[in-house]
Amino acid sequence: MANQSIPLDRIFQALSDPTRRAVVERLTLGPASVSELARPFSMALPSFSQHLNVLEESGLVISRKSGRVRTYTLETETLAGAQDWLQLQRDKWTRRLDQLDNSVLQMKGT
């Protein structure tokens, strides 16, 4: 678990920003160029590129350059790793809440 915490920290840090979440959401539709990804945002391209760098460093996206065009693609395996961790947490809390519910019902005598 400790080895996994650094990548998870990077993933969740990357996803903590609404701009980066919007980029990830857009990339679920398929690969896109930097200019296409930046279009909906009112920020300078260097600032937007910093968001893309954070996403790439976290492993959430990969980029390829063809000529002058850089295209980004969602790295679904990285997202799946975060999803697996979230599912483990959800399962753990569901079990705990079920146990609490059972205890309360027993206390009520039901």
Biopython code that builds the backbone (N, CA, C, O; Angstrom):
import numpy as np
from Bio.PDB.StructureBuilder import StructureBuilder

atoms = [
    (1, "MET", "N", (0.832, -1.196, 0.000)),
    (1, "MET", "CA", (0.000, 0.000, 0.000)),
    (1, "MET", "C", (0.872, 1.255, 0.000)),
    (1, "MET", "O", (0.538, 2.229, -0.674)),
    (2, "ALA", "N", (1.977, 1.252, 0.738)),
    (2, "ALA", "CA", (2.833, 2.438, 0.806)),
    (2, "ALA", "C", (3.429, 2.775, -0.556)),
    (2, "ALA", "O", (3.539, 3.950, -0.909)),
    (3, "ASN", "N", (3.813, 1.759, -1.323)),
    (3, "ASN", "CA", (4.362, 2.005, -2.656)),
    (3, "ASN", "C", (3.335, 2.640, -3.572)),
    (3, "ASN", "O", (3.682, 3.407, -4.469)),
    (4, "GLN", "N", (2.075, 2.321, -3.345)),
    (4, "GLN", "CA", (1.011, 2.831, -4.190)),
    (4, "GLN", "C", (0.627, 4.259, -3.811)),
    (4, "GLN", "O", (0.024, 4.962, -4.622)),
    (5, "SER", "N", (0.960, 4.707, -2.600)),
    (5, "SER", "CA", (0.479, 6.004, -2.137)),
    (5, "SER", "C", (1.056, 7.163, -2.932)),
    (5, "SER", "O", (0.357, 8.153, -3.146)),
    (6, "ILE", "N", (2.303, 7.081, -3.378)),
    (6, "ILE", "CA", (2.879, 8.191, -4.139)),
    (6, "ILE", "C", (2.147, 8.378, -5.461)),
    (6, "ILE", "O", (1.749, 9.504, -5.762)),
    (7, "PRO", "N", (1.946, 7.330, -6.274)),
    (7, "PRO", "CA", (1.170, 7.531, -7.496)),
    (7, "PRO", "C", (-0.247, 8.010, -7.208)),
    (7, "PRO", "O", (-0.762, 8.864, -7.929)),
    (8, "LEU", "N", (-0.882, 7.484, -6.177)),
    (8, "LEU", "CA", (-2.239, 7.930, -5.839)),
    (8, "LEU", "C", (-2.233, 9.397, -5.427)),
    (8, "LEU", "O", (-3.126, 10.156, -5.803)),
    (9, "ASP", "N", (-1.225, 9.792, -4.655)),
    (9, "ASP", "CA", (-1.127, 11.201, -4.266)),
    (9, "ASP", "C", (-1.042, 12.089, -5.502)),
    (9, "ASP", "O", (-1.712, 13.118, -5.580)),
    (10, "ARG", "N", (-0.228, 11.694, -6.454)),
    (10, "ARG", "CA", (-0.073, 12.481, -7.687)),
    (10, "ARG", "C", (-1.366, 12.520, -8.498)),
    (10, "ARG", "O", (-1.732, 13.554, -9.056)),
    (11, "ILE", "N", (-2.043, 11.389, -8.553)),
    (11, "ILE", "CA", (-3.303, 11.321, -9.305)),
    (11, "ILE", "C", (-4.337, 12.250, -8.683)),
    (11, "ILE", "O", (-4.956, 13.058, -9.374)),
    (12, "PHE", "N", (-4.518, 12.127, -7.361)),
    (12, "PHE", "CA", (-5.539, 12.945, -6.711)),
    (12, "PHE", "C", (-5.155, 14.423, -6.691)),
    (12, "PHE", "O", (-6.025, 15.290, -6.770)),
    (13, "GLN", "N", (-3.874, 14.709, -6.587)),
    (13, "GLN", "CA", (-3.433, 16.111, -6.680)),
    (13, "GLN", "C", (-3.750, 16.653, -8.074)),
    (13, "GLN", "O", (-4.238, 17.775, -8.210)),
    (14, "ALA", "N", (-3.477, 15.867, -9.093)),
    (14, "ALA", "CA", (-3.770, 16.301, -10.464)),
    (14, "ALA", "C", (-5.262, 16.524, -10.652)),
    (14, "ALA", "O", (-5.669, 17.478, -11.315)),
    (15, "LEU", "N", (-6.075, 15.655, -10.077)),
    (15, "LEU", "CA", (-7.521, 15.763, -10.239)),
    (15, "LEU", "C", (-8.160, 16.788, -9.309)),
    (15, "LEU", "O", (-9.363, 17.033, -9.394)),
    (16, "SER", "N", (-7.370, 17.389, -8.424)),
    (16, "SER", "CA", (-7.924, 18.368, -7.488)),
    (16, "SER", "C", (-8.265, 19.691, -8.157)),
    (16, "SER", "O", (-8.976, 20.514, -7.581)),
    (17, "ASP", "N", (-7.766, 19.899, -9.359)),
    (17, "ASP", "CA", (-8.009, 21.154, -10.070)),
    (17, "ASP", "C", (-9.137, 20.989, -11.088)),
    (17, "ASP", "O", (-9.130, 20.027, -11.857)),
    (18, "PRO", "N", (-10.110, 21.912, -11.108)),
    (18, "PRO", "CA", (-11.236, 21.769, -12.036)),
    (18, "PRO", "C", (-10.837, 21.821, -13.509)),
    (18, "PRO", "O", (-11.472, 21.173, -14.340)),
    (19, "THR", "N", (-9.804, 22.577, -13.841)),
    (19, "THR", "CA", (-9.344, 22.621, -15.238)),
    (19, "THR", "C", (-8.828, 21.254, -15.656)),
    (19, "THR", "O", (-9.155, 20.759, -16.734)),
    (20, "ARG", "N", (-8.023, 20.652, -14.801)),
    (20, "ARG", "CA", (-7.462, 19.337, -15.134)),
    (20, "ARG", "C", (-8.548, 18.266, -15.171)),
    (20, "ARG", "O", (-8.500, 17.366, -16.010)),
    (21, "ARG", "N", (-9.528, 18.356, -14.269)),
    (21, "ARG", "CA", (-10.642, 17.395, -14.331)),
    (21, "ARG", "C", (-11.407, 17.543, -15.637)),
    (21, "ARG", "O", (-11.827, 16.549, -16.231)),
    (22, "ALA", "N", (-11.588, 18.779, -16.086)),
    (22, "ALA", "CA", (-12.292, 19.013, -17.352)),
    (22, "ALA", "C", (-11.492, 18.439, -18.524)),
    (22, "ALA", "O", (-12.075, 17.892, -19.460)),
    (23, "VAL", "N", (-10.179, 18.559, -18.479)),
    (23, "VAL", "CA", (-9.342, 17.997, -19.541)),
    (23, "VAL", "C", (-9.472, 16.474, -19.552)),
    (23, "VAL", "O", (-9.626, 15.867, -20.612)),
    (24, "VAL", "N", (-9.410, 15.863, -18.377)),
    (24, "VAL", "CA", (-9.562, 14.404, -18.297)),
    (24, "VAL", "C", (-10.931, 13.993, -18.832)),
    (24, "VAL", "O", (-11.051, 13.026, -19.584)),
    (25, "GLU", "N", (-11.948, 14.732, -18.437)),
    (25, "GLU", "CA", (-13.298, 14.421, -18.921)),
    (25, "GLU", "C", (-13.366, 14.519, -20.441)),
    (25, "GLU", "O", (-13.963, 13.663, -21.092)),
    (26, "ARG", "N", (-12.761, 15.554, -21.004)),
    (26, "ARG", "CA", (-12.755, 15.707, -22.468)),
    (26, "ARG", "C", (-12.031, 14.548, -23.133)),
    (26, "ARG", "O", (-12.464, 14.051, -24.173)),
    (27, "LEU", "N", (-10.923, 14.116, -22.529)),
    (27, "LEU", "CA", (-10.128, 13.045, -23.125)),
    (27, "LEU", "C", (-10.823, 11.687, -23.064)),
    (27, "LEU", "O", (-10.392, 10.747, -23.732)),
    (28, "THR", "N", (-11.888, 11.568, -22.277)),
    (28, "THR", "CA", (-12.659, 10.320, -22.306)),
    (28, "THR", "C", (-13.334, 10.130, -23.658)),
    (28, "THR", "O", (-13.723, 9.018, -24.015)),
    (29, "LEU", "N", (-13.471, 11.222, -24.408)),
    (29, "LEU", "CA", (-14.070, 11.140, -25.747)),
    (29, "LEU", "C", (-13.063, 10.736, -26.814)),
    (29, "LEU", "O", (-13.441, 10.368, -27.927)),
    (30, "GLY", "N", (-11.767, 10.808, -26.469)),
    (30, "GLY", "CA", (-10.724, 10.446, -27.419)),
    (30, "GLY", "C", (-9.585, 11.449, -27.377)),
    (30, "GLY", "O", (-9.689, 12.484, -26.719)),
    (31, "PRO", "N", (-8.488, 11.144, -28.081)),
    (31, "PRO", "CA", (-7.321, 12.019, -28.096)),
    (31, "PRO", "C", (-7.663, 13.424, -28.611)),
    (31, "PRO", "O", (-8.611, 13.614, -29.372)),
    (32, "ALA", "N", (-6.863, 14.396, -28.171)),
    (32, "ALA", "CA", (-7.082, 15.774, -28.602)),
    (32, "ALA", "C", (-5.768, 16.529, -28.585)),
    (32, "ALA", "O", (-4.869, 16.229, -27.799)),
    (33, "SER", "N", (-5.672, 17.509, -29.462)),
    (33, "SER", "CA", (-4.480, 18.356, -29.520)),
    (33, "SER", "C", (-4.514, 19.376, -28.389)),
    (33, "SER", "O", (-5.561, 19.608, -27.784)),
    (34, "VAL", "N", (-3.380, 19.975, -28.111)),
    (34, "VAL", "CA", (-3.289, 20.998, -27.078)),
    (34, "VAL", "C", (-4.256, 22.135, -27.377)),
    (34, "VAL", "O", (-4.976, 22.588, -26.487)),
    (35, "SER", "N", (-4.279, 22.594, -28.612)),
    (35, "SER", "CA", (-5.154, 23.720, -28.950)),
    (35, "SER", "C", (-6.626, 23.359, -28.754)),
    (35, "SER", "O", (-7.412, 24.189, -28.299)),
    (36, "GLU", "N", (-6.997, 22.138, -29.092)),
    (36, "GLU", "CA", (-8.383, 21.701, -28.896)),
    (36, "GLU", "C", (-8.721, 21.633, -27.409)),
    (36, "GLU", "O", (-9.805, 22.044, -26.995)),
    (37, "LEU", "N", (-7.796, 21.118, -26.613)),
    (37, "LEU", "CA", (-8.027, 21.020, -25.178)),
    (37, "LEU", "C", (-8.091, 22.389, -24.516)),
    (37, "LEU", "O", (-8.861, 22.598, -23.579)),
    (38, "ALA", "N", (-7.278, 23.321, -25.008)),
    (38, "ALA", "CA", (-7.195, 24.658, -24.404)),
    (38, "ALA", "C", (-8.361, 25.553, -24.792)),
    (38, "ALA", "O", (-8.674, 26.502, -24.073)),
    (39, "ARG", "N", (-9.000, 25.271, -25.902)),
    (39, "ARG", "CA", (-10.047, 26.146, -26.459)),
    (39, "ARG", "C", (-11.102, 26.593, -25.449)),
    (39, "ARG", "O", (-11.431, 27.779, -25.427)),
    (40, "PRO", "N", (-11.649, 25.710, -24.614)),
    (40, "PRO", "CA", (-12.725, 26.144, -23.700)),
    (40, "PRO", "C", (-12.261, 27.027, -22.534)),
    (40, "PRO", "O", (-13.092, 27.575, -21.810)),
    (41, "PHE", "N", (-10.964, 27.166, -22.350)),
    (41, "PHE", "CA", (-10.450, 27.862, -21.171)),
    (41, "PHE", "C", (-9.881, 29.227, -21.550)),
    (41, "PHE", "O", (-9.214, 29.383, -22.573)),
    (42, "SER", "N", (-10.161, 30.197, -20.706)),
    (42, "SER", "CA", (-9.645, 31.544, -20.961)),
    (42, "SER", "C", (-8.361, 31.746, -20.155)),
    (42, "SER", "O", (-8.337, 32.449, -19.145)),
    (43, "MET", "N", (-7.309, 31.111, -20.634)),
    (43, "MET", "CA", (-5.996, 31.282, -20.003)),
    (43, "MET", "C", (-4.925, 31.198, -21.078)),
    (43, "MET", "O", (-5.140, 30.631, -22.149)),
    (44, "ALA", "N", (-3.785, 31.766, -20.776)),
    (44, "ALA", "CA", (-2.671, 31.750, -21.718)),
    (44, "ALA", "C", (-2.208, 30.309, -21.929)),
    (44, "ALA", "O", (-2.283, 29.481, -21.021)),
    (45, "LEU", "N", (-1.736, 30.028, -23.120)),
    (45, "LEU", "CA", (-1.297, 28.671, -23.456)),
    (45, "LEU", "C", (-0.207, 28.156, -22.513)),
    (45, "LEU", "O", (-0.255, 26.988, -22.129)),
    (46, "PRO", "N", (0.784, 28.988, -22.119)),
    (46, "PRO", "CA", (1.781, 28.475, -21.162)),
    (46, "PRO", "C", (1.153, 28.032, -19.834)),
    (46, "PRO", "O", (1.578, 27.033, -19.254)),
    (47, "SER", "N", (0.161, 28.757, -19.358)),
    (47, "SER", "CA", (-0.522, 28.370, -18.119)),
    (47, "SER", "C", (-1.285, 27.069, -18.316)),
    (47, "SER", "O", (-1.264, 26.190, -17.454)),
    (48, "PHE", "N", (-1.952, 26.953, -19.444)),
    (48, "PHE", "CA", (-2.691, 25.730, -19.726)),
    (48, "PHE", "C", (-1.736, 24.544, -19.867)),
    (48, "PHE", "O", (-2.036, 23.438, -19.415)),
    (49, "SER", "N", (-0.595, 24.782, -20.491)),
    (49, "SER", "CA", (0.402, 23.712, -20.662)),
    (49, "SER", "C", (0.892, 23.190, -19.318)),
    (49, "SER", "O", (1.231, 22.013, -19.197)),
    (50, "GLN", "N", (0.931, 24.050, -18.310)),
    (50, "GLN", "CA", (1.330, 23.591, -16.976)),
    (50, "GLN", "C", (0.328, 22.562, -16.447)),
    (50, "GLN", "O", (0.716, 21.589, -15.801)),
    (51, "HIS", "N", (-0.950, 22.779, -16.721)),
    (51, "HIS", "CA", (-1.970, 21.804, -16.321)),
    (51, "HIS", "C", (-1.730, 20.467, -17.032)),
    (51, "HIS", "O", (-1.832, 19.402, -16.423)),
    (52, "LEU", "N", (-1.415, 20.538, -18.309)),
    (52, "LEU", "CA", (-1.146, 19.307, -19.059)),
    (52, "LEU", "C", (0.086, 18.599, -18.514)),
    (52, "LEU", "O", (0.119, 17.370, -18.455)),
    (53, "ASN", "N", (1.097, 19.363, -18.116)),
    (53, "ASN", "CA", (2.306, 18.763, -17.540)),
    (53, "ASN", "C", (1.991, 18.029, -16.237)),
    (53, "ASN", "O", (2.507, 16.937, -15.999)),
    (54, "VAL", "N", (1.148, 18.623, -15.398)),
    (54, "VAL", "CA", (0.764, 17.967, -14.143)),
    (54, "VAL", "C", (0.043, 16.658, -14.440)),
    (54, "VAL", "O", (0.310, 15.637, -13.806)),
    (55, "LEU", "N", (-0.869, 16.692, -15.403)),
    (55, "LEU", "CA", (-1.596, 15.473, -15.776)),
    (55, "LEU", "C", (-0.645, 14.404, -16.312)),
    (55, "LEU", "O", (-0.798, 13.219, -16.014)),
    (56, "GLU", "N", (0.324, 14.829, -17.096)),
    (56, "GLU", "CA", (1.262, 13.857, -17.668)),
    (56, "GLU", "C", (2.185, 13.299, -16.588)),
    (56, "GLU", "O", (2.466, 12.100, -16.579)),
    (57, "GLU", "N", (2.657, 14.143, -15.687)),
    (57, "GLU", "CA", (3.533, 13.676, -14.607)),
    (57, "GLU", "C", (2.816, 12.714, -13.665)),
    (57, "GLU", "O", (3.442, 11.839, -13.067)),
    (58, "SER", "N", (1.508, 12.880, -13.537)),
    (58, "SER", "CA", (0.735, 11.977, -12.675)),
    (58, "SER", "C", (0.452, 10.648, -13.362)),
    (58, "SER", "O", (0.026, 9.693, -12.713)),
    (59, "GLY", "N", (0.683, 10.581, -14.655)),
    (59, "GLY", "CA", (0.417, 9.365, -15.408)),
    (59, "GLY", "C", (-1.002, 9.266, -15.942)),
    (59, "GLY", "O", (-1.383, 8.243, -16.512)),
    (60, "LEU", "N", (-1.791, 10.328, -15.762)),
    (60, "LEU", "CA", (-3.177, 10.298, -16.234)),
    (60, "LEU", "C", (-3.300, 10.473, -17.737)),
    (60, "LEU", "O", (-4.258, 9.992, -18.341)),
    (61, "VAL", "N", (-2.346, 11.153, -18.342)),
    (61, "VAL", "CA", (-2.365, 11.346, -19.793)),
    (61, "VAL", "C", (-0.980, 11.065, -20.352)),
    (61, "VAL", "O", (0.024, 11.120, -19.641)),
    (62, "ILE", "N", (-0.953, 10.765, -21.636)),
    (62, "ILE", "CA", (0.314, 10.655, -22.350)),
    (62, "ILE", "C", (0.210, 11.564, -23.566)),
    (62, "ILE", "O", (-0.878, 11.822, -24.082)),
    (63, "SER", "N", (1.365, 12.042, -24.009)),
    (63, "SER", "CA", (1.349, 12.929, -25.170)),
    (63, "SER", "C", (2.273, 12.378, -26.243)),
    (63, "SER", "O", (3.253, 11.683, -25.974)),
    (64, "ARG", "N", (1.912, 12.723, -27.467)),
    (64, "ARG", "CA", (2.732, 12.372, -28.633)),
    (64, "ARG", "C", (2.825, 13.602, -29.509)),
    (64, "ARG", "O", (1.859, 14.345, -29.676)),
    (65, "LYS", "N", (3.997, 13.798, -30.058)),
    (65, "LYS", "CA", (4.184, 14.945, -30.931)),
    (65, "LYS", "C", (4.366, 14.451, -32.359)),
    (65, "LYS", "O", (5.181, 13.570, -32.634)),
    (66, "SER", "N", (3.596, 15.035, -33.249)),
    (66, "SER", "CA", (3.701, 14.730, -34.668)),
    (66, "SER", "C", (3.851, 16.063, -35.395)),
    (66, "SER", "O", (2.887, 16.816, -35.538)),
    (67, "GLY", "N", (5.047, 16.339, -35.844)),
    (67, "GLY", "CA", (5.315, 17.647, -36.438)),
    (67, "GLY", "C", (5.226, 18.705, -35.367)),
    (67, "GLY", "O", (5.929, 18.644, -34.359)),
    (68, "ARG", "N", (4.357, 19.681, -35.587)),
    (68, "ARG", "CA", (4.184, 20.756, -34.612)),
    (68, "ARG", "C", (2.989, 20.530, -33.686)),
    (68, "ARG", "O", (2.707, 21.357, -32.819)),
    (69, "VAL", "N", (2.296, 19.422, -33.868)),
    (69, "VAL", "CA", (1.075, 19.160, -33.098)),
    (69, "VAL", "C", (1.340, 18.133, -32.001)),
    (69, "VAL", "O", (1.814, 17.029, -32.269)),
    (70, "ARG", "N", (1.028, 18.513, -30.761)),
    (70, "ARG", "CA", (1.120, 17.590, -29.635)),
    (70, "ARG", "C", (-0.292, 17.145, -29.288)),
    (70, "ARG", "O", (-1.188, 17.960, -29.069)),
    (71, "THR", "N", (-0.467, 15.819, -29.243)),
    (71, "THR", "CA", (-1.775, 15.225, -28.972)),
    (71, "THR", "C", (-1.718, 14.483, -27.642)),
    (71, "THR", "O", (-0.753, 13.783, -27.336)),
    (72, "TYR", "N", (-2.774, 14.656, -26.869)),
    (72, "TYR", "CA", (-2.872, 14.004, -25.560)),
    (72, "TYR", "C", (-3.925, 12.910, -25.595)),
    (72, "TYR", "O", (-4.956, 13.028, -26.256)),
    (73, "THR", "N", (-3.632, 11.837, -24.860)),
    (73, "THR", "CA", (-4.523, 10.693, -24.746)),
    (73, "THR", "C", (-4.651, 10.336, -23.273)),
    (73, "THR", "O", (-3.685, 10.417, -22.515)),
    (74, "LEU", "N", (-5.836, 9.946, -22.886)),
    (74, "LEU", "CA", (-6.080, 9.520, -21.511)),
    (74, "LEU", "C", (-5.415, 8.169, -21.269)),
    (74, "LEU", "O", (-5.518, 7.264, -22.097)),
    (75, "GLU", "N", (-4.738, 8.037, -20.142)),
    (75, "GLU", "CA", (-4.105, 6.781, -19.758)),
    (75, "GLU", "C", (-5.075, 6.055, -18.823)),
    (75, "GLU", "O", (-5.071, 6.279, -17.613)),
    (76, "THR", "N", (-5.898, 5.194, -19.396)),
    (76, "THR", "CA", (-6.998, 4.580, -18.648)),
    (76, "THR", "C", (-6.523, 3.646, -17.536)),
    (76, "THR", "O", (-7.230, 3.475, -16.543)),
    (77, "GLU", "N", (-5.355, 3.047, -17.675)),
    (77, "GLU", "CA", (-4.856, 2.152, -16.630)),
    (77, "GLU", "C", (-4.588, 2.920, -15.339)),
    (77, "GLU", "O", (-4.830, 2.410, -14.244)),
    (78, "THR", "N", (-4.088, 4.145, -15.472)),
    (78, "THR", "CA", (-3.833, 4.961, -14.288)),
    (78, "THR", "C", (-5.145, 5.310, -13.601)),
    (78, "THR", "O", (-5.248, 5.244, -12.376)),
    (79, "LEU", "N", (-6.140, 5.678, -14.386)),
    (79, "LEU", "CA", (-7.453, 5.971, -13.814)),
    (79, "LEU", "C", (-8.045, 4.736, -13.157)),
    (79, "LEU", "O", (-8.682, 4.834, -12.108)),
    (80, "ALA", "N", (-7.840, 3.583, -13.762)),
    (80, "ALA", "CA", (-8.358, 2.337, -13.203)),
    (80, "ALA", "C", (-7.718, 2.051, -11.850)),
    (80, "ALA", "O", (-8.387, 1.545, -10.950)),
    (81, "GLY", "N", (-6.442, 2.364, -11.692)),
    (81, "GLY", "CA", (-5.770, 2.175, -10.404)),
    (81, "GLY", "C", (-6.392, 3.036, -9.320)),
    (81, "GLY", "O", (-6.593, 2.576, -8.196)),
    (82, "ALA", "N", (-6.697, 4.280, -9.651)),
    (82, "ALA", "CA", (-7.355, 5.167, -8.690)),
    (82, "ALA", "C", (-8.767, 4.663, -8.395)),
    (82, "ALA", "O", (-9.217, 4.695, -7.250)),
    (83, "GLN", "N", (-9.448, 4.206, -9.416)),
    (83, "GLN", "CA", (-10.795, 3.683, -9.234)),
    (83, "GLN", "C", (-10.781, 2.447, -8.333)),
    (83, "GLN", "O", (-11.664, 2.285, -7.491)),
    (84, "ASP", "N", (-9.794, 1.585, -8.505)),
    (84, "ASP", "CA", (-9.674, 0.391, -7.655)),
    (84, "ASP", "C", (-9.508, 0.790, -6.194)),
    (84, "ASP", "O", (-10.136, 0.206, -5.312)),
    (85, "TRP", "N", (-8.650, 1.799, -5.936)),
    (85, "TRP", "CA", (-8.438, 2.259, -4.571)),
    (85, "TRP", "C", (-9.741, 2.825, -3.990)),
    (85, "TRP", "O", (-10.102, 2.532, -2.850)),
    (86, "LEU", "N", (-10.433, 3.632, -4.783)),
    (86, "LEU", "CA", (-11.706, 4.207, -4.324)),
    (86, "LEU", "C", (-12.732, 3.110, -4.037)),
    (86, "LEU", "O", (-13.488, 3.204, -3.070)),
    (87, "GLN", "N", (-12.758, 2.078, -4.870)),
    (87, "GLN", "CA", (-13.694, 0.975, -4.656)),
    (87, "GLN", "C", (-13.385, 0.238, -3.356)),
    (87, "GLN", "O", (-14.299, -0.145, -2.626)),
    (88, "LEU", "N", (-12.100, 0.038, -3.066)),
    (88, "LEU", "CA", (-11.718, -0.595, -1.799)),
    (88, "LEU", "C", (-12.211, 0.228, -0.617)),
    (88, "LEU", "O", (-12.714, -0.322, 0.363)),
    (89, "GLN", "N", (-12.066, 1.554, -0.712)),
    (89, "GLN", "CA", (-12.534, 2.429, 0.364)),
    (89, "GLN", "C", (-14.054, 2.371, 0.485)),
    (89, "GLN", "O", (-14.590, 2.329, 1.592)),
    (90, "ARG", "N", (-14.737, 2.368, -0.634)),
    (90, "ARG", "CA", (-16.202, 2.290, -0.627)),
    (90, "ARG", "C", (-16.654, 0.978, 0.013)),
    (90, "ARG", "O", (-17.566, 0.971, 0.840)),
    (91, "ASP", "N", (-16.018, -0.129, -0.369)),
    (91, "ASP", "CA", (-16.375, -1.435, 0.197)),
    (91, "ASP", "C", (-16.137, -1.459, 1.704)),
    (91, "ASP", "O", (-16.963, -1.970, 2.460)),
    (92, "LYS", "N", (-15.011, -0.908, 2.134)),
    (92, "LYS", "CA", (-14.670, -0.884, 3.558)),
    (92, "LYS", "C", (-15.730, -0.107, 4.343)),
    (92, "LYS", "O", (-16.195, -0.561, 5.389)),
    (93, "TRP", "N", (-16.103, 1.060, 3.833)),
    (93, "TRP", "CA", (-17.079, 1.880, 4.556)),
    (93, "TRP", "C", (-18.486, 1.296, 4.478)),
    (93, "TRP", "O", (-19.277, 1.463, 5.407)),
    (94, "THR", "N", (-18.798, 0.631, 3.403)),
    (94, "THR", "CA", (-20.104, -0.045, 3.314)),
    (94, "THR", "C", (-20.200, -1.135, 4.376)),
    (94, "THR", "O", (-21.221, -1.258, 5.052)),
    (95, "ARG", "N", (-19.137, -1.926, 4.524)),
    (95, "ARG", "CA", (-19.121, -2.973, 5.556)),
    (95, "ARG", "C", (-19.263, -2.360, 6.946)),
    (95, "ARG", "O", (-20.034, -2.851, 7.771)),
    (96, "ARG", "N", (-18.524, -1.299, 7.199)),
    (96, "ARG", "CA", (-18.581, -0.653, 8.517)),
    (96, "ARG", "C", (-19.970, -0.092, 8.808)),
    (96, "ARG", "O", (-20.490, -0.238, 9.914)),
    (97, "LEU", "N", (-20.556, 0.544, 7.815)),
    (97, "LEU", "CA", (-21.893, 1.102, 8.022)),
    (97, "LEU", "C", (-22.940, 0.004, 8.178)),
    (97, "LEU", "O", (-23.891, 0.157, 8.945)),
    (98, "ASP", "N", (-22.770, -1.096, 7.459)),
    (98, "ASP", "CA", (-23.674, -2.237, 7.630)),
    (98, "ASP", "C", (-23.567, -2.801, 9.051)),
    (98, "ASP", "O", (-24.574, -3.142, 9.672)),
    (99, "GLN", "N", (-22.330, -2.894, 9.553)),
    (99, "GLN", "CA", (-22.125, -3.374, 10.923)),
    (99, "GLN", "C", (-22.774, -2.431, 11.931)),
    (99, "GLN", "O", (-23.401, -2.876, 12.892)),
    (100, "LEU", "N", (-22.622, -1.141, 11.711)),
    (100, "LEU", "CA", (-23.242, -0.156, 12.597)),
    (100, "LEU", "C", (-24.757, -0.278, 12.543)),
    (100, "LEU", "O", (-25.426, -0.248, 13.576)),
    (101, "ASP", "N", (-25.290, -0.413, 11.354)),
    (101, "ASP", "CA", (-26.737, -0.565, 11.188)),
    (101, "ASP", "C", (-27.235, -1.802, 11.935)),
    (101, "ASP", "O", (-28.257, -1.747, 12.619)),
    (102, "ASN", "N", (-26.515, -2.914, 11.804)),
    (102, "ASN", "CA", (-26.891, -4.139, 12.505)),
    (102, "ASN", "C", (-26.845, -3.949, 14.005)),
    (102, "ASN", "O", (-27.728, -4.425, 14.718)),
    (103, "SER", "N", (-25.830, -3.260, 14.492)),
    (103, "SER", "CA", (-25.691, -3.017, 15.936)),
    (103, "SER", "C", (-26.849, -2.166, 16.441)),
    (103, "SER", "O", (-27.416, -2.454, 17.494)),
    (104, "VAL", "N", (-27.199, -1.136, 15.711)),
    (104, "VAL", "CA", (-28.311, -0.270, 16.107)),
    (104, "VAL", "C", (-29.615, -1.062, 16.135)),
    (104, "VAL", "O", (-30.411, -0.924, 17.064)),
    (105, "LEU", "N", (-29.833, -1.892, 15.114)),
    (105, "LEU", "CA", (-31.042, -2.712, 15.083)),
    (105, "LEU", "C", (-31.105, -3.678, 16.254)),
    (105, "LEU", "O", (-32.172, -3.905, 16.826)),
    (106, "GLN", "N", (-29.954, -4.249, 16.610)),
    (106, "GLN", "CA", (-29.914, -5.170, 17.752)),
    (106, "GLN", "C", (-30.205, -4.431, 19.048)),
    (106, "GLN", "O", (-30.885, -4.960, 19.927)),
    (107, "MET", "N", (-29.690, -3.205, 19.173)),
    (107, "MET", "CA", (-29.933, -2.406, 20.376)),
    (107, "MET", "C", (-31.406, -2.056, 20.509)),
    (107, "MET", "O", (-31.936, -1.975, 21.617)),
    (108, "LYS", "N", (-32.065, -1.849, 19.368)),
    (108, "LYS", "CA", (-33.496, -1.536, 19.377)),
    (108, "LYS", "C", (-34.336, -2.784, 19.658)),
    (108, "LYS", "O", (-35.520, -2.689, 19.983)),
    (109, "GLY", "N", (-33.706, -3.953, 19.526)),
    (109, "GLY", "CA", (-34.423, -5.194, 19.770)),
    (109, "GLY", "C", (-35.225, -5.671, 18.568)),
    (109, "GLY", "O", (-36.198, -6.410, 18.722)),
    (110, "THR", "N", (-34.820, -5.252, 17.370)),
    (110, "THR", "CA", (-35.552, -5.632, 16.163)),
    (110, "THR", "C", (-34.974, -6.869, 15.555)),
    (110, "THR", "O", (-35.464, -7.338, 14.528)),
]
sb = StructureBuilder()
sb.init_structure("model")
sb.init_model(0)
sb.init_chain("A")
sb.init_seg("    ")
for serial, (resi, resn, name, xyz) in enumerate(atoms, 1):
    if name == "N":
        sb.init_residue(resn, " ", resi, " ")
    sb.init_atom(name, np.array(xyz, "f"), 0.0, 1.0, " ", f" {name:<3s}", serial, name[0])
structure = sb.get_structure()
